[in-house]
Amino acid sequence: MKKDRSILYAAAFVLMFAGALAQAATVTGTVTDKTTGNPAAGDTVALVDVQAAMAQVAHATTNAEGHYSLTEPGSGPYLIRVMHQGAPYFIAAPQDGGPGDIPVYDVKAKVAGVRIEADVLEVQAANGQLDVDERYFVHNLSSPPVTQYSSHSFEIVLPANATITETGAQRPNGLPTSVQLNPYGPKGHYAFDFPIQPDQGSKDTLFDVGYTLPYTGSPLTLHSLLTLPADDLGVLLPKSMTFQAGAGANFSPIQEDPGVQTLLARNVPAGKLIAFTISGIGSMPREQGNSSGGQESAANGNGGQPGGGIGAPIDTPDPLTKYKWWILGGLALLLTIAAAFLLRKPMAEAVPVSSLAGAAGALPVPVAPTAPGAPATKDAALLNALKEELFALESEKIAGTLAAKEYDEVKAALETVLKRALNKK
């Protein structure tokens, strides 16, 4: 059973973290200002302890060549934080004497070249409420590269009666983190206090907000008001619900799928009110008549592209494919990177779950014991097994081959095993 398999992998994951405490080590590196190409002199560099709620345990100041040196107390895991022109930049403290080189960028409150690549809303309804998960993929194509950062780096507008349930953000090469969304201006207007760094290749900055609205299934008109121009505005909802475009934009269906409908508006300008009306009740599909598994669906049912149950596009490629892929892989990415990061230093005993507060958010980071002397190859195999299981779980959920109840049970079982292991002294 999938649940049993997940519990076994969770247990294997827990066993990966036993070992002796690491000895104190020195971390050195260079901070380079990628905006100017020069060393970043005079920047504050801090070593922060992930297990101690991001407490600062060492600090230094870069010299004229941008060099710094820090001494680790010994247990870790640590992050290195550089403050450059008021904006924080992070890397995981390197292991085995590796260089702790850190790129930074000059900072401005507003930067030319910042725009929304896509605003994607996933909508479903049940039990008297409408659930919306809205993700903004934000480009920073500034030249020379500059970070946009202030107390209101990215502003959004939500329905005035929305109840926010979760918020998050992710740097181009960073971990998904929980962040605070602050009221800013009129009711329903909010701002993220989170840096929009220059893109790294095809990777941009992600902002995520979940919220609910009172809803009975009767027609409800929603409005989208973007504070930056957007290449794409997409709405995903179950086929059991009805979508009707209103004033401000032309929405077009872009795919055929047995359970999901996707509507897309292109080239949406900033400040333009976009309206659409939805009605009916429904959840994003969890059951599907396809007898193949989620991973097989992803490989065969969608032209080899991720997103299994998301049907093949008509005429042109689905422009939301890359965003669906992020949604699919988000949980697996989060836990896998966190696990890999913690594996950099073996631990002697279990410690409580702590928060990655200060890394522009709060990412729960589990730290648990590992079997002493476990070969590195076995650790890697176990980590890969967990990663594949998490990916398969999310893939099956999106593909519609895993019932919502079973998904919740497997996920809950995984979390329960981890929490119990972490709480053992």
N, C-alpha and C positions, 0 to 999 in steps of 0.2 A: 504494500500500500504506500501511496505517496507520503502519507503522514509518517509512517514508520521510517521511511527512507530519510525524511527530513530530520527526524529526531536523531537518527544514527549519525547523520552528518553534523548535526549540532553538537552531539557528544564528542565527535572526532575533533570538531573545531575547538571545544573547550580543552581537550587534551594537548593541544599544540603549544601551550604557554608555560609549562613548568621549566625550571632551570635555575641556575645560580644568578645572583645579582651581578649586574655588569660593574666593572671597575670604572673609576673616574677617568674621563678622557678629555682631551682638548680638541675643540672644534675651531678651525680657522677657515677663512674664506674672504672673498672680495665682493663688495657691493658695487654694481655698475649701473649708472644712470643710462638707460637705453634711449632716453629722449635726446640726450646730448652726446652719448657715446663716451662720456668721461667717467672716471671713478667718482663715486658718491661719497665725498668727504664730509665728516661731521655728523653722519647719521647715527642715531641710537640703535644699537642691536641688542636684543634681549633673548635669553634662553628661558623659555617658559615650560613649566611642568604640566603635561596633560592630565596627570593623575591628581593634581592639586588645584583643580579649577583654574588652570592657566596662571598659577602663581609664577612670578618672575624669580628665577633662582640665580641668575647671573646676567651681567650686562657689560657692554663695551661701547666705545665710540669709534667709528671708522677713521683711519688716518688719511693723510693727503692722497694716498694711493687707493683708498677705499678698503683697505685691509682691516680685519678685526680678528680677535681671538677670545674664545670663551671656554671655561672649564665646566664640564658636566659633573654634578655631584655624584652620579653613578647609577641611579636606578632607571630614570626615564619612564616612558618615552617623552621626548622633548620636541618642541617646535622652536625654530628660530624666527623671531619677528624683527623686522626692520621698519622703523618709522621714517618715511621720506616725505618731507613737505606735508606732514600731518596725516598721510595715508599709511595704513599698515600693509606690509607684504610678508608672506609666510613661506617657509619651506620646512620639511621634516629634517630634523638634525641628522646629518649624514652619519653612517656607521663605518667602522673599520678604517677610520682616518681619512675618509673621503672628503673632498673639498666642499665647503658650505657656501658656494658662490650664489649670490642672490641678485636677480635683475629687478630694478625698480624703474619707475617712470615719474616724470614731473607731473604735478597735479594742478588741475584747474576745476573750478566749479561747473563750468559749461565748456564742452569741447565740440568743435566742429568734427563731423564724421561719425557721430553717435546716432544710431537709428534703431528701430525695432525690425529685426529680420522677420519675426512672426509672433503674433499674439494668438495662442491656441486655447480655446475654452472647451472643456469636456463637461457636458451637462447631463444630469440624470435626475429623476424625481421619484419620490416614494414617501409615504408616511407624513404627508402634509408639508413637505419641504422640498425645495429645489437645491440640489448639491452642484456646485460649480467648482471646478479645479482649473485655474487660469494660469498659463505659463507664458512668460515673455522672454523671447530670445533676443538679446540686445547686442548689436554690433558696435564695436568701437574701431573704426578704420581711420583714426586720426593719423596725420602725417605732418611732422614727425610724431611718433606715438606718444600720447599723453593720457593719463588716467583722469576720468571724470569722477570727482569725489567731493562730497559735502554732506551736510546733515540731511539733504534731500537729493541725493545723487540721481535717483530714479523715482519719478512721481507717477502715480496711477490713480484712476478714478473708478470706484466701485459703486453699486447701487446704495443709496442712502440708508436703506433698511437691511443691508447685508450684515450677517454675523460671521466674523472671520474665525475660521477654525484652525488654520495653519498657515505659516509663511516660511519661505526658504529662499536661498540664493546659492549660486555656485560660480566661482571664478573660472576663467577659461581652462586653467590647468589645476583646479582645486577640487576639494571635496564638497559635496552638497552639505549645506549647513542650515540650521534654523536661525532665522534672523528676526529682528523686531520690525514691525511695520508701524510707523508713527502717523497719527493724524496730521494733516498739513493743509491748511486753508479751509474751504467750505466743507460741509458735511459730506462724507463719502470720498473725500480726497485724502490720499495717504502718500507717504514717501519712505523709500528704503534708504537707510544710512549704510550704504554698502558701495565699495568702489567698482566702477565700470572700467576695468583694465583693457588695454588694447587687445584685440583678438590674437589668439595664438593659432596660426594656420586657419583651419575651419572651425575652431572652437571659439565661441563667444561667451558672454555672461548670461546666466539664467536667473530669472526671478520667478517665484512660484507662490501663488496665494490660493487657498481654499476658503470658500465661504458658502453660507446657506441663505436661502430666502424663504419666507412663508409662501406656500404654493399648494393649490388644490387640484391642479390639472386643467383649470380654466385658462383661456388665453392670457398670457402674461407678456408684456412688451419689455424687453431689456434694451439698454442703451450702452454703447461702447464709445468712450471718449478717450482717445490716445493722446498722450502729451508729446510723443515723438512720431514722426512719420513711420509707417510700417509697410514692409513689402507684402505681407500676407496677414489676413485676419481670418482664422479658421474656427468653425464651430462643429464639434462632434457631439452627436446625441443618438439615443436608441431609435431604431426604425419605428418603434411603437409611439414615438412622439412626433409632433408636427412642427415644422419650421416654416416661417414665412418672412421673407425679407421686407424690411420697411424702408424708411427714408434714409438717404445718405450713402448707400452703397449697393452694388449689384453682387449678390451672392450666387455662385454657381456650384452645382454638385460636381464632385471631381472623381467619384469612384462608385463602384457597385459592391455592396457587402450585404450579407443576409441579415445582419443585426445592427449595423452602425451606418449612419448617414453622416457625410462630411460636406460642409458648405464652406466655400472659400471666397473671400473678397480680396482683391489685389490692389496694391498701391493706394493705401489708405492714408490721407494726409493727417497731420497733427491738428488737433482742435476741432475736427469735424465729427458731429454727432451721428453715430451709426445706430440705427434701430432695427430690431428683429423681434418677431413674436413667436413664442413657443406655446404649445398646449399638449395635453396628454400626460400619461404617466409611463415610466419605464426606467430600467436600469441598463447599463452597458452590458452586453451579452457575456454570460458566463457558461452557458450550455450551447453546444453546437452539434449538429448531426454528423459532422466529419469524424470518422472513426480514427483518423491518424492522430498522433500525439502532437503537442504544441510545437516541438522543435521540428518535426517532420512537416507540419503545416507551414512553418516559417520558411522551410527550404523549398517545398514543392508547391504550396498553395499561393505563394505570393512572389513568384519569379525569383526566388532566392533572396528576397529582401526581408529585413526583420519586420515583425508585426503580425506573424502568422495569420490570424483570423481577419485581418484587414485585407479586403479583397483587392484584386488586381485593378489598377487604374484604367480608365478608358482613354485611348488616344495618346495622352501625355502622362509622364510619370507623376505620381502623387507628390505634390510639393511639400506635403507635411510628413513625408516618410522619415526624414532625419529627426523630426521632433517626436514622432511616435517611438522611434528607436531609443531616444533618451528616456522617455517615460518608461519603456519596457526595461531598460537596463539600470535605472536609477538605484533601486534597492540593492541589487547585486553589486553595483559599482561602489556604493557607500560602504557596505560591510566588507567587501573584498579589500578595498584600499585601506580601510581602518585596520583590518586584520594584518595585512601585509606590513603596515606601518608599525604595529605593535610587535610583530615578529622580529623587528630589527634588534631588540634586546631581550633575551630570555628573562623571565620573572621567577622569583622564588616561591611566591604564594599569591593567592587570589587577593584582589583589592576591589573595593566597591566601584560601581560604574561612576564615571565622572563626566563632566561636560567640557566640551571644547569651547568654552565661553571665551570671547575675546578674539577668536579667529573670525571676526565679523559675524559671529553667530554662535550656536551651541549645538555641536555634533556629539551625540552620545558615543563614548568610546569604551567598549568593554575590554577589560584586562583580566585574563584568567590564567591559571596554571597549566603547564605543559609537562608531559612525561619527561623526566630527566634523561638526557642522553639520546633523545629521539633523533635519528638521522635527519639531516636537512632534506634529503630526498623524500622522506616520509612526510615531513611537514609540508613540503611543496605539494605533494600528492593530495594530502588531506585538504589543504587550502584550495587547490584546484577542484576537488570534489565538491566542496562547499559552494564554491563559485558557480560551478555548473548546475548544482541543485537549485540555488537561488535563481539563476537565470532561467532554468526550466520551469520553476514555479511561476515566475512572472510571465514567461512566454505562454504557458498554458492558460494563465488568467486572461491575457490579452487575446489569445487565439480563440477563446471561448470553449476550450476543451476541459476546463476545470470549474466545477461548480463553486459559487461564491462561498457557500458554507464550508466546503472542503478547503478552499484557499485560506479562509479565516482560521480554520482549525490547524492547518499546517503551520501557518505563520505564528499563531499563538503558541503552538507546541515548541517551535524553534526558540521563540523569545523566552518561554518559561524555562526551558532547559538551560539557556544561557544565564538567566537571572539567578536561578537556584545555584548554579555552579559558582557564579560570582559572589554570592552571599556566603558561601562556605569559607570558614576561616581555617 
